[in-house]
Amino acid sequence: MTTDKKQCPEFPHFGARYPDARCIDGYLWDLDSDENGGLTHGGDDPCPFCNTEAYIEFRIGDDGESPTRAEIEKSIEMLRLKYEYPD
């Protein structure tokens, strides 16, 4: 039996206008932090593609200015469509 887990896409996340985030084991790493072939920045932000629930919890805040769960879910849906990531 084989499992065909689709690799999460690289996408803008760390402030760049180009894809600057890579998912490794469900968490995002900054592609601009490459040092000697390894990424040195990241690993704290959950991936919205494969670690969706953790990403939603990470983004929801109690400061009154953070996006709502519905807004976050909508942004994830848009990312999945844009990068053709399956549900």
mmCIF file of the C-alpha atoms, coordinates in Angstrom:
data_MODEL
# 
_entry.id   MODEL 
# 
loop_
_atom_site.group_PDB 
_atom_site.id 
_atom_site.type_symbol 
_atom_site.label_atom_id 
_atom_site.label_alt_id 
_atom_site.label_comp_id 
_atom_site.label_asym_id 
_atom_site.label_entity_id 
_atom_site.label_seq_id 
_atom_site.pdbx_PDB_ins_code 
_atom_site.Cartn_x 
_atom_site.Cartn_y 
_atom_site.Cartn_z 
_atom_site.occupancy 
_atom_site.B_iso_or_equiv 
_atom_site.pdbx_formal_charge 
_atom_site.auth_seq_id 
_atom_site.auth_comp_id 
_atom_site.auth_asym_id 
_atom_site.auth_atom_id 
_atom_site.pdbx_PDB_model_num 
ATOM 1  C CA . MET A 1 1  ? 0.000   0.000  0.000  1.00 0.00 ? 1  MET A CA 1 
ATOM 2  C CA . THR A 1 2  ? 1.374   3.413  -0.924 1.00 0.00 ? 2  THR A CA 1 
ATOM 3  C CA . THR A 1 3  ? 0.378   6.773  0.432  1.00 0.00 ? 3  THR A CA 1 
ATOM 4  C CA . ASP A 1 4  ? 0.446   9.596  -2.067 1.00 0.00 ? 4  ASP A CA 1 
ATOM 5  C CA . LYS A 1 5  ? 0.567   12.614 0.224  1.00 0.00 ? 5  LYS A CA 1 
ATOM 6  C CA . LYS A 1 6  ? 0.823   15.731 -1.877 1.00 0.00 ? 6  LYS A CA 1 
ATOM 7  C CA . GLN A 1 7  ? 3.694   18.043 -0.973 1.00 0.00 ? 7  GLN A CA 1 
ATOM 8  C CA . CYS A 1 8  ? 2.462   21.365 0.342  1.00 0.00 ? 8  CYS A CA 1 
ATOM 9  C CA . PRO A 1 9  ? 3.165   24.197 -2.086 1.00 0.00 ? 9  PRO A CA 1 
ATOM 10 C CA . GLU A 1 10 ? 5.664   26.939 -1.478 1.00 0.00 ? 10 GLU A CA 1 
ATOM 11 C CA . PHE A 1 11 ? 3.836   30.258 -1.091 1.00 0.00 ? 11 PHE A CA 1 
ATOM 12 C CA . PRO A 1 12 ? 4.341   33.820 0.207  1.00 0.00 ? 12 PRO A CA 1 
ATOM 13 C CA . HIS A 1 13 ? 4.135   33.837 3.994  1.00 0.00 ? 13 HIS A CA 1 
ATOM 14 C CA . PHE A 1 14 ? 7.098   35.595 5.600  1.00 0.00 ? 14 PHE A CA 1 
ATOM 15 C CA . GLY A 1 15 ? 6.445   39.002 4.035  1.00 0.00 ? 15 GLY A CA 1 
ATOM 16 C CA . ALA A 1 16 ? 7.735   38.445 0.506  1.00 0.00 ? 16 ALA A CA 1 
ATOM 17 C CA . ARG A 1 17 ? 5.672   38.831 -2.652 1.00 0.00 ? 17 ARG A CA 1 
ATOM 18 C CA . TYR A 1 18 ? 7.096   35.575 -3.973 1.00 0.00 ? 18 TYR A CA 1 
ATOM 19 C CA . PRO A 1 19 ? 6.950   32.071 -2.494 1.00 0.00 ? 19 PRO A CA 1 
ATOM 20 C CA . ASP A 1 20 ? 9.138   32.251 0.601  1.00 0.00 ? 20 ASP A CA 1 
ATOM 21 C CA . ALA A 1 21 ? 7.679   29.481 2.795  1.00 0.00 ? 21 ALA A CA 1 
ATOM 22 C CA . ARG A 1 22 ? 8.211   25.722 2.686  1.00 0.00 ? 22 ARG A CA 1 
ATOM 23 C CA . CYS A 1 23 ? 6.338   23.201 4.789  1.00 0.00 ? 23 CYS A CA 1 
ATOM 24 C CA . ILE A 1 24 ? 8.492   20.725 6.671  1.00 0.00 ? 24 ILE A CA 1 
ATOM 25 C CA . ASP A 1 25 ? 6.649   18.291 8.929  1.00 0.00 ? 25 ASP A CA 1 
ATOM 26 C CA . GLY A 1 26 ? 3.578   20.555 9.141  1.00 0.00 ? 26 GLY A CA 1 
ATOM 27 C CA . TYR A 1 27 ? 5.395   23.812 9.957  1.00 0.00 ? 27 TYR A CA 1 
ATOM 28 C CA . LEU A 1 28 ? 6.601   26.646 7.736  1.00 0.00 ? 28 LEU A CA 1 
ATOM 29 C CA . TRP A 1 29 ? 10.243  27.516 7.178  1.00 0.00 ? 29 TRP A CA 1 
ATOM 30 C CA . ASP A 1 30 ? 11.547  30.716 5.569  1.00 0.00 ? 30 ASP A CA 1 
ATOM 31 C CA . LEU A 1 31 ? 13.212  29.941 2.238  1.00 0.00 ? 31 LEU A CA 1 
ATOM 32 C CA . ASP A 1 32 ? 15.138  33.220 2.503  1.00 0.00 ? 32 ASP A CA 1 
ATOM 33 C CA . SER A 1 33 ? 16.982  31.901 5.563  1.00 0.00 ? 33 SER A CA 1 
ATOM 34 C CA . ASP A 1 34 ? 19.038  29.361 3.638  1.00 0.00 ? 34 ASP A CA 1 
ATOM 35 C CA . GLU A 1 35 ? 22.461  29.028 5.200  1.00 0.00 ? 35 GLU A CA 1 
ATOM 36 C CA . ASN A 1 36 ? 24.886  26.358 4.026  1.00 0.00 ? 36 ASN A CA 1 
ATOM 37 C CA . GLY A 1 37 ? 22.024  24.322 2.561  1.00 0.00 ? 37 GLY A CA 1 
ATOM 38 C CA . GLY A 1 38 ? 19.798  24.475 5.658  1.00 0.00 ? 38 GLY A CA 1 
ATOM 39 C CA . LEU A 1 39 ? 16.951  26.741 6.685  1.00 0.00 ? 39 LEU A CA 1 
ATOM 40 C CA . THR A 1 40 ? 17.640  28.715 9.851  1.00 0.00 ? 40 THR A CA 1 
ATOM 41 C CA . HIS A 1 41 ? 14.373  30.639 10.395 1.00 0.00 ? 41 HIS A CA 1 
ATOM 42 C CA . GLY A 1 42 ? 10.926  29.179 10.878 1.00 0.00 ? 42 GLY A CA 1 
ATOM 43 C CA . GLY A 1 43 ? 9.366   26.089 12.293 1.00 0.00 ? 43 GLY A CA 1 
ATOM 44 C CA . ASP A 1 44 ? 6.918   27.963 14.517 1.00 0.00 ? 44 ASP A CA 1 
ATOM 45 C CA . ASP A 1 45 ? 4.040   28.735 12.140 1.00 0.00 ? 45 ASP A CA 1 
ATOM 46 C CA . PRO A 1 46 ? 1.761   25.786 11.322 1.00 0.00 ? 46 PRO A CA 1 
ATOM 47 C CA . CYS A 1 47 ? 1.131   25.067 7.654  1.00 0.00 ? 47 CYS A CA 1 
ATOM 48 C CA . PRO A 1 48 ? -2.332  26.111 6.448  1.00 0.00 ? 48 PRO A CA 1 
ATOM 49 C CA . PHE A 1 49 ? -2.391  23.237 3.952  1.00 0.00 ? 49 PHE A CA 1 
ATOM 50 C CA . CYS A 1 50 ? -1.559  20.140 5.988  1.00 0.00 ? 50 CYS A CA 1 
ATOM 51 C CA . ASN A 1 51 ? -1.749  21.429 9.576  1.00 0.00 ? 51 ASN A CA 1 
ATOM 52 C CA . THR A 1 52 ? -4.932  23.428 9.111  1.00 0.00 ? 52 THR A CA 1 
ATOM 53 C CA . GLU A 1 53 ? -6.457  23.295 12.591 1.00 0.00 ? 53 GLU A CA 1 
ATOM 54 C CA . ALA A 1 54 ? -3.172  24.292 14.261 1.00 0.00 ? 54 ALA A CA 1 
ATOM 55 C CA . TYR A 1 55 ? -2.820  27.131 11.722 1.00 0.00 ? 55 TYR A CA 1 
ATOM 56 C CA . ILE A 1 56 ? -6.321  28.423 12.540 1.00 0.00 ? 56 ILE A CA 1 
ATOM 57 C CA . GLU A 1 57 ? -5.606  28.347 16.277 1.00 0.00 ? 57 GLU A CA 1 
ATOM 58 C CA . PHE A 1 58 ? -2.241  30.047 15.674 1.00 0.00 ? 58 PHE A CA 1 
ATOM 59 C CA . ARG A 1 59 ? -3.894  32.898 13.733 1.00 0.00 ? 59 ARG A CA 1 
ATOM 60 C CA . ILE A 1 60 ? -6.845  33.482 16.089 1.00 0.00 ? 60 ILE A CA 1 
ATOM 61 C CA . GLY A 1 61 ? -6.042  35.981 18.775 1.00 0.00 ? 61 GLY A CA 1 
ATOM 62 C CA . ASP A 1 62 ? -7.872  37.606 21.631 1.00 0.00 ? 62 ASP A CA 1 
ATOM 63 C CA . ASP A 1 63 ? -6.801  41.154 20.855 1.00 0.00 ? 63 ASP A CA 1 
ATOM 64 C CA . GLY A 1 64 ? -9.964  42.048 18.929 1.00 0.00 ? 64 GLY A CA 1 
ATOM 65 C CA . GLU A 1 65 ? -7.925  42.811 15.803 1.00 0.00 ? 65 GLU A CA 1 
ATOM 66 C CA . SER A 1 66 ? -7.100  39.264 14.721 1.00 0.00 ? 66 SER A CA 1 
ATOM 67 C CA . PRO A 1 67 ? -9.125  37.650 11.940 1.00 0.00 ? 67 PRO A CA 1 
ATOM 68 C CA . THR A 1 68 ? -12.106 35.498 12.825 1.00 0.00 ? 68 THR A CA 1 
ATOM 69 C CA . ARG A 1 69 ? -12.137 31.734 12.333 1.00 0.00 ? 69 ARG A CA 1 
ATOM 70 C CA . ALA A 1 70 ? -14.414 32.202 9.300  1.00 0.00 ? 70 ALA A CA 1 
ATOM 71 C CA . GLU A 1 71 ? -12.009 34.729 7.750  1.00 0.00 ? 71 GLU A CA 1 
ATOM 72 C CA . ILE A 1 72 ? -9.058  32.403 8.307  1.00 0.00 ? 72 ILE A CA 1 
ATOM 73 C CA . GLU A 1 73 ? -10.945 29.433 6.844  1.00 0.00 ? 73 GLU A CA 1 
ATOM 74 C CA . LYS A 1 74 ? -11.825 31.546 3.781  1.00 0.00 ? 74 LYS A CA 1 
ATOM 75 C CA . SER A 1 75 ? -8.167  32.540 3.288  1.00 0.00 ? 75 SER A CA 1 
ATOM 76 C CA . ILE A 1 76 ? -7.132  28.878 3.540  1.00 0.00 ? 76 ILE A CA 1 
ATOM 77 C CA . GLU A 1 77 ? -9.775  27.967 0.963  1.00 0.00 ? 77 GLU A CA 1 
ATOM 78 C CA . MET A 1 78 ? -8.409  30.631 -1.386 1.00 0.00 ? 78 MET A CA 1 
ATOM 79 C CA . LEU A 1 79 ? -4.834  29.342 -0.906 1.00 0.00 ? 79 LEU A CA 1 
ATOM 80 C CA . ARG A 1 80 ? -5.936  25.774 -1.637 1.00 0.00 ? 80 ARG A CA 1 
ATOM 81 C CA . LEU A 1 81 ? -7.646  26.910 -4.847 1.00 0.00 ? 81 LEU A CA 1 
ATOM 82 C CA . LYS A 1 82 ? -4.750  29.078 -5.969 1.00 0.00 ? 82 LYS A CA 1 
ATOM 83 C CA . TYR A 1 83 ? -2.139  26.384 -5.383 1.00 0.00 ? 83 TYR A CA 1 
ATOM 84 C CA . GLU A 1 84 ? -4.409  23.487 -6.415 1.00 0.00 ? 84 GLU A CA 1 
ATOM 85 C CA . TYR A 1 85 ? -3.997  21.704 -3.093 1.00 0.00 ? 85 TYR A CA 1 
ATOM 86 C CA . PRO A 1 86 ? -6.618  18.993 -2.497 1.00 0.00 ? 86 PRO A CA 1 
ATOM 87 C CA . ASP A 1 87 ? -8.995  19.019 0.459  1.00 0.00 ? 87 ASP A CA 1 
# 
